[in-house]
């Protein structure tokens, strides 16, 4: 009996699509929420963009200089691979622009945080926002918001303080900023210090986990809970002074005379963050309070645009650094769908996630995702980004995505996924899938065999699954 298809059946090649972009077989009844309006008195977007351009003029000037002077084939911008401007380059820029080297370094750091310049190893190149700086108000505002999000990196923290205390203040500042935004005017620093102390106390209390002996209601002997120290005992006044100074340095507020006041840009940015949190709080999954892994699972059934809105809201509710760490940890888990969605969320993070993504390039399970993320971050068209992968990496990604479809999708989707393989024939695909050694290879092949309507192809896939299972 002969097969109804040739043994070397050609596969129809299509460009790989991210799993998150695949249509979901879920009926979603999403309520239409009217577009929110910013608070009365908020300047128009064009006026806000003008303020951002003015505040970032120095950073844009240094970024343009770097574009002209540090392009491909020219001198390196850094010497340590950590985006620190070298002494020689800083002096050269200072001479060219008529500024001090100190000012050049400050503007350089601001340009990096705002995404106007990107450093990769020892080379620098202009960010996409610089290209759109004069014509795209939304790009300008996104650049300023990126700087606003990174306010704690814009000014060195006070010396001699515990890193944990600094982290507590950074985590508590969103509530302080929300209070400033609601106040819509100058607020005494003493009042902000009281609010900061309350929030830090809450954070310390939340971390204090007390175990109880079963059936007794009495605290158990292990682990011994550590009572949080009173907030008044922590050196919060100098930390608040640092935080307000750093936020003033990025243009989010004015600080002086014992008072702090949000600028129009700062008030607008805080309102945007609050609105994102409100959107998430109204979502069916309630992802705003979830861990990264649970948030990604909650977004699995959402369409791409709705999922991205959830990612933005979840990110807005926590410091960028810890959010990126949580997403990377979630990507290391066993759920292939969460892995793909974690990198979709990291795309929403953008430039601040680059160091973390580069740090996982050598991890086999994350390498294909990281390489695609970095390629798109470097400006490669998403449709062509897959070309940065080797054949083996593309095959690993194909199996990993198939595992996600097998776990969370439907049979027709798994069959369609077969068409996205880089191999031109089914036998080649099966040979290379077996060779890459993905831990889910057997399950993927079994699921594909069960889903495919062609008996001959299904038989070949089942045979390959059996050979992988038996080590043949």
LINRAFEN-V716686 format. One record per residue. N is the residue number from 1. RES is the residue in three letters. PHI is phi as a letter, one per 20 degrees, with the letter a starting at -180 (999 if undefined). OMEGA is omega as a letter, one per 20 degrees, with the letter a starting at -180 (none if undefined). Layout:
BEGIN
<<N:RES:PHI:OMEGA> <N:RES:PHI:OMEGA>>
END
This chain:
BEGIN
<<1:UNK:999:a> <2:UNK:e:r> <3:UNK:f:r> <4:UNK:e:r> <5:UNK:c:r> <6:UNK:f:a> <7:UNK:f:a> <8:UNK:d:a> <9:UNK:g:r> <10:UNK:f:r> <11:UNK:e:r> <12:UNK:f:a> <13:UNK:e:r> <14:UNK:c:r> <15:UNK:f:r> <16:UNK:f:r> <17:UNK:d:r> <18:UNK:g:a> <19:UNK:g:a> <20:UNK:f:a> <21:UNK:e:a> <22:UNK:f:r> <23:UNK:f:r> <24:UNK:e:r> <25:UNK:e:a> <26:UNK:c:r> <27:UNK:e:a> <28:UNK:d:r> <29:UNK:d:a> <30:UNK:e:a> <31:UNK:f:r> <32:UNK:f:a> <33:UNK:d:a> <34:UNK:g:a> <35:UNK:g:a> <36:UNK:f:r> <37:UNK:d:r> <38:UNK:f:a> <39:UNK:g:r> <40:UNK:g:a> <41:UNK:n:r> <42:UNK:f:r> <43:UNK:f:r> <44:UNK:f:a> <45:UNK:g:a> <46:UNK:f:r> <47:UNK:f:r> <48:UNK:f:r> <49:UNK:f:r> <50:UNK:f:r> <51:UNK:f:r> <52:UNK:f:r> <53:UNK:f:r> <54:UNK:f:a> <55:UNK:f:a> <56:UNK:d:a> <57:UNK:g:r> <58:UNK:f:r> <59:UNK:f:r> <60:UNK:f:r> <61:UNK:f:r> <62:UNK:f:r> <63:UNK:f:r> <64:UNK:f:r> <65:UNK:f:r> <66:UNK:f:r> <67:UNK:f:a> <68:UNK:e:a> <69:UNK:e:a> <70:UNK:d:a> <71:UNK:f:a> <72:UNK:g:r> <73:UNK:n:r> <74:UNK:d:a> <75:UNK:f:r> <76:UNK:f:r> <77:UNK:e:a> <78:UNK:c:r> <79:UNK:c:a> <80:UNK:d:a> <81:UNK:m:a> <82:UNK:d:r> <83:UNK:m:r> <84:UNK:e:a> <85:UNK:f:a> <86:UNK:f:a> <87:UNK:f:a> <88:UNK:f:a> <89:UNK:f:r> <90:UNK:f:r> <91:UNK:f:r> <92:UNK:f:r> <93:UNK:f:r> <94:UNK:f:r> <95:UNK:f:a> <96:UNK:f:a> <97:UNK:d:r> <98:UNK:m:r> <99:UNK:c:r> <100:UNK:e:r> <101:UNK:f:r> <102:UNK:f:r> <103:UNK:f:r> <104:UNK:g:a> <105:UNK:f:r> <106:UNK:f:r> <107:UNK:f:r> <108:UNK:f:r> <109:UNK:f:r> <110:UNK:f:r> <111:UNK:f:r> <112:UNK:f:a> <113:UNK:f:a> <114:UNK:e:r> <115:UNK:m:r> <116:UNK:e:r> <117:UNK:c:a> <118:UNK:c:r> <119:UNK:d:r> <120:UNK:c:a> <121:UNK:m:r> <122:UNK:d:a> <123:UNK:c:r> <124:UNK:c:r> <125:UNK:b:a> <126:UNK:f:r> <127:UNK:f:a> <128:UNK:f:a> <129:UNK:f:r> <130:UNK:f:r> <131:UNK:f:a> <132:UNK:d:a> <133:UNK:g:a> <134:UNK:e:a> <135:UNK:c:a> <136:UNK:c:r> <137:UNK:f:a> <138:UNK:f:r> <139:UNK:f:r> <140:UNK:f:a> <141:UNK:f:r> <142:UNK:f:r> <143:UNK:f:r> <144:UNK:f:r> <145:UNK:f:r> <146:UNK:f:r> <147:UNK:f:r> <148:UNK:g:r> <149:UNK:f:a> <150:UNK:d:a> <151:UNK:g:a> <152:UNK:f:r> <153:UNK:e:a> <154:UNK:f:a> <155:UNK:c:r> <156:UNK:f:r> <157:UNK:f:a> <158:UNK:g:r> <159:UNK:f:r> <160:UNK:n:a> <161:UNK:d:a> <162:UNK:f:r> <163:UNK:g:a> <164:UNK:f:r> <165:UNK:f:r> <166:UNK:f:a> <167:UNK:f:r> <168:UNK:f:a> <169:UNK:f:r> <170:UNK:f:r> <171:UNK:f:a> <172:UNK:e:a> <173:UNK:f:r> <174:UNK:g:r> <175:UNK:f:r> <176:UNK:f:r> <177:UNK:f:r> <178:UNK:f:r> <179:UNK:f:r> <180:UNK:f:a> <181:UNK:f:r> <182:UNK:f:a> <183:UNK:f:r> <184:UNK:l:r> <185:UNK:r:a> <186:UNK:f:r> <187:UNK:c:r> <188:UNK:f:a> <189:UNK:f:r> <190:UNK:g:r> <191:UNK:f:r> <192:UNK:f:r> <193:UNK:f:r> <194:UNK:f:r> <195:UNK:f:r> <196:UNK:f:r> <197:UNK:f:r> <198:UNK:f:a> <199:UNK:f:r> <200:UNK:f:r> <201:UNK:f:r> <202:UNK:f:a> <203:UNK:f:r> <204:UNK:f:r> <205:UNK:f:r> <206:UNK:f:a> <207:UNK:e:a> <208:UNK:e:a> <209:UNK:e:a> <210:UNK:d:r> <211:UNK:e:a> <212:UNK:c:r> <213:UNK:f:a> <214:UNK:g:r> <215:UNK:m:a> <216:UNK:d:a> <217:UNK:m:r> <218:UNK:d:r> <219:UNK:g:r> <220:UNK:f:a> <221:UNK:e:a> <222:UNK:b:i> <223:UNK:e:r> <224:UNK:e:a> <225:UNK:f:r> <226:UNK:d:a> <227:UNK:f:r> <228:UNK:f:r> <229:UNK:f:r> <230:UNK:g:a> <231:UNK:f:a> <232:UNK:f:a> <233:UNK:f:a> <234:UNK:e:a> <235:UNK:f:a> <236:UNK:e:a> <237:UNK:f:r> <238:UNK:f:r> <239:UNK:f:r> <240:UNK:f:r> <241:UNK:f:r> <242:UNK:f:a> <243:UNK:f:r> <244:UNK:f:r> <245:UNK:f:r> <246:UNK:f:r> <247:UNK:f:r> <248:UNK:f:a> <249:UNK:f:r> <250:UNK:e:r> <251:UNK:n:a> <252:UNK:e:a> <253:UNK:b:r> <254:UNK:d:a> <255:UNK:b:r> <256:UNK:r:r> <257:UNK:m:r> <258:UNK:m:a> <259:UNK:c:r> <260:UNK:c:a> <261:UNK:b:r> <262:UNK:f:r> <263:UNK:f:r> <264:UNK:g:r> <265:UNK:f:a> <266:UNK:f:r> <267:UNK:f:r> <268:UNK:f:a> <269:UNK:f:r> <270:UNK:f:r> <271:UNK:f:r> <272:UNK:f:r> <273:UNK:f:r> <274:UNK:f:r> <275:UNK:f:r> <276:UNK:f:r> <277:UNK:f:r> <278:UNK:f:r> <279:UNK:f:a> <280:UNK:f:a> <281:UNK:f:a> <282:UNK:e:a> <283:UNK:f:a> <284:UNK:g:a> <285:UNK:e:a> <286:UNK:l:a> <287:UNK:f:a> <288:UNK:f:a> <289:UNK:e:a> <290:UNK:e:r> <291:UNK:f:a> <292:UNK:g:a> <293:UNK:f:r> <294:UNK:f:r> <295:UNK:f:r> <296:UNK:f:r> <297:UNK:f:r> <298:UNK:f:a> <299:UNK:e:a> <300:UNK:f:a> <301:UNK:e:r> <302:UNK:e:r> <303:UNK:f:a> <304:UNK:g:a> <305:UNK:f:r> <306:UNK:f:r> <307:UNK:f:r> <308:UNK:f:r> <309:UNK:f:r> <310:UNK:f:r> <311:UNK:g:a> <312:UNK:f:a> <313:UNK:f:r> <314:UNK:f:r> <315:UNK:f:a> <316:UNK:f:a> <317:UNK:e:a> <318:UNK:b:r> <319:UNK:g:a> <320:UNK:f:a> <321:UNK:g:a> <322:UNK:f:r> <323:UNK:f:r> <324:UNK:f:r> <325:UNK:f:r> <326:UNK:f:a> <327:UNK:f:r> <328:UNK:f:r> <329:UNK:f:r> <330:UNK:f:r> <331:UNK:f:r> <332:UNK:f:a> <333:UNK:f:a> <334:UNK:e:a> <335:UNK:e:a> <336:UNK:f:r> <337:UNK:f:r> <338:UNK:f:r> <339:UNK:f:r> <340:UNK:f:a> <341:UNK:f:r> <342:UNK:f:r> <343:UNK:f:r> <344:UNK:f:r> <345:UNK:f:r> <346:UNK:f:r> <347:UNK:f:r> <348:UNK:f:r> <349:UNK:f:r> <350:UNK:n:a> <351:UNK:g:a> <352:UNK:g:a> <353:UNK:e:a> <354:UNK:g:a> <355:UNK:g:a> <356:UNK:f:r> <357:UNK:f:r> <358:UNK:f:a> <359:UNK:f:a> <360:UNK:d:a> <361:UNK:f:a> <362:UNK:e:r> <363:UNK:e:a> <364:UNK:g:a> <365:UNK:f:a> <366:UNK:d:a> <367:UNK:g:a> <368:UNK:f:r> <369:UNK:f:a> <370:UNK:f:a> <371:UNK:f:r> <372:UNK:f:r> <373:UNK:f:a> <374:UNK:f:r> <375:UNK:f:r> <376:UNK:f:r> <377:UNK:f:r> <378:UNK:e:r> <379:UNK:o:r> <380:UNK:f:r> <381:UNK:g:r> <382:UNK:g:r> <383:UNK:f:a> <384:UNK:d:a> <385:UNK:f:a> <386:UNK:f:a> <387:UNK:f:r> <388:UNK:f:a> <389:UNK:e:r> <390:UNK:f:r> <391:UNK:g:a> <392:UNK:f:r> <393:UNK:f:r> <394:UNK:f:r> <395:UNK:f:r> <396:UNK:g:a> <397:UNK:f:r> <398:UNK:f:a> <399:UNK:f:a> <400:UNK:f:r> <401:UNK:f:r> <402:UNK:f:r> <403:UNK:f:r> <404:UNK:f:r> <405:UNK:f:a> <406:UNK:f:a> <407:UNK:f:a> <408:UNK:c:a> <409:UNK:d:a> <410:UNK:c:a> <411:UNK:g:a> <412:UNK:g:r> <413:UNK:f:r> <414:UNK:f:r> <415:UNK:f:r> <416:UNK:f:r> <417:UNK:f:r> <418:UNK:g:a> <419:UNK:f:a> <420:UNK:e:a> <421:UNK:f:r> <422:UNK:f:a> <423:UNK:f:a> <424:UNK:f:a> <425:UNK:c:r> <426:UNK:f:r> <427:UNK:g:r> <428:UNK:f:r> <429:UNK:g:a> <430:UNK:f:r> <431:UNK:f:a> <432:UNK:f:r> <433:UNK:f:r> <434:UNK:f:a> <435:UNK:f:a> <436:UNK:f:r> <437:UNK:m:r> <438:UNK:f:a> <439:UNK:f:a> <440:UNK:d:a> <441:UNK:g:a> <442:UNK:f:a> <443:UNK:f:a> <444:UNK:f:a> <445:UNK:f:r> <446:UNK:f:r> <447:UNK:f:r> <448:UNK:f:r> <449:UNK:f:r> <450:UNK:f:a> <451:UNK:e:a> <452:UNK:f:a> <453:UNK:f:a> <454:UNK:e:a> <455:UNK:f:a> <456:UNK:f:r> <457:UNK:f:r> <458:UNK:f:r> <459:UNK:f:r> <460:UNK:f:a> <461:UNK:f:r> <462:UNK:f:r> <463:UNK:f:r> <464:UNK:f:r> <465:UNK:f:r> <466:UNK:f:a> <467:UNK:f:r> <468:UNK:f:a> <469:UNK:f:a> <470:UNK:e:a> <471:UNK:m:a> <472:UNK:e:none>>
END
